[in-house]
Amino acid sequence: MRAIKDVDPAAKFRFWGGDQMAAVGDGLVRHFRDIAYMGFIEVIRHLPTIMKGLSACKEDILQFDPDALILIDYPGFNLRIAKWARSKSINVQYYISPQVWAWKAHRAESICEASNRLYVILPFEKKFYADRNLEVEYVGHPLLDAIAQFKPNENFRTEHDIPTEKNLVAILPGSRKQEVNILLPTMLSAARQHPDKTFVVAGVSSLSQDIYQGHFDQLKNVHLVIDCTYDLLAESHSAIVTSGTATLETALFDVPQVVCYRGNAINYMIARRIVDIDYISLVNLIADKPIVQELVQNDFTPEKLALAFSQIAEGLQRKKMKEEYAKLRDVLGNAGASSTTARLIWESVGSSI
């Protein structure tokens, strides 16, 4: 949104999104936390709400009558919107391709058909689509833009009463209530076994602080910060991270990490049957090899986490991980995804405005 405003300062937005989008434009219709359901069971349980959301979204788009509809990932919802919008001759720009390479690869063609342009952010995605004779735009990863623009808070520790003389261990438990409740208790087991270290939980303002504090159990070496993840990573010696975008962010900050994930047992069994990938973390997926250790489902235990954490705290494995991080940054290239995508969107729709 910022990059589009650089291209066209008069651009107006109406959007479903989060706090960062609301900070750029004043057209927030619905916050993403109201529709962010995770897992097959949760989606089925909230299906009536999702269907009402789809109808409301379509009606709102028609009333706004946009020159371009920009969809970002979130395939369960956005692909339905994309197909509908194309039937209404609305210009659909799909930014950040859904991860069909992980599951339902046959949907690649339908995604391209539902989009005027499809933008991909991972190096191997360009080849994935090319192998199917489909044309997409590879623009690079937007995290490189966000990190390049980040300016660390020099007073981060003092402002949050965090000891200045100790190495910090970042705990990133995810941004959904369900993730935090499932993952944080086991993550905090590391804090109980290492009272000499300072652990800092990265919280988000879209969740109540009580959700985090309820798991701390009077641990004196655990602190909570809200909406300060980059400041925390800039200060961190190592990290325990929930699988997702945060794994790549942690790597780009050069922080050795253990990646964790546990979900609903039924969701996990379904996912195992339909997902065709060797890794769950973006770091390993991009590198196509195990750079960071992944503790998934039944392997995510206090005992295995303690062992994995001790291996990245110091020594050869820590050194090797940092070397692989450097190679990963070379593969991803330079910042500029946002400006490149904004320019391409403008080229696609500007002539008709």
Secondary structure by P-SEA (a helix, b strand, c coil): caaaaaacccbbbbbcccaaaaaccccccccccccccccaaaaaaaaaaaaaaaaaaaaaaaaacccbbbbccccccaaaaaaaaaaaccbbbbccccccccccccaaaaaaaaccbbbbcccaaaaaaaaacbbbbbcccaaaaaaaaccccccccccccccccbbbbbbbccccaaaaaacccccaaaaaacccbbbbbbccccccaaaaaaaccccccbbbbccaaaaaaaacccccccccaaaaaaaaabbbbbbbbbccaaaaaaaaaccccccccaaaaaaccccccccccccccaaaaaaaaaaacccaaaaaaaaaaaaaaaaaccccaaaaaaaaaaaaccccc
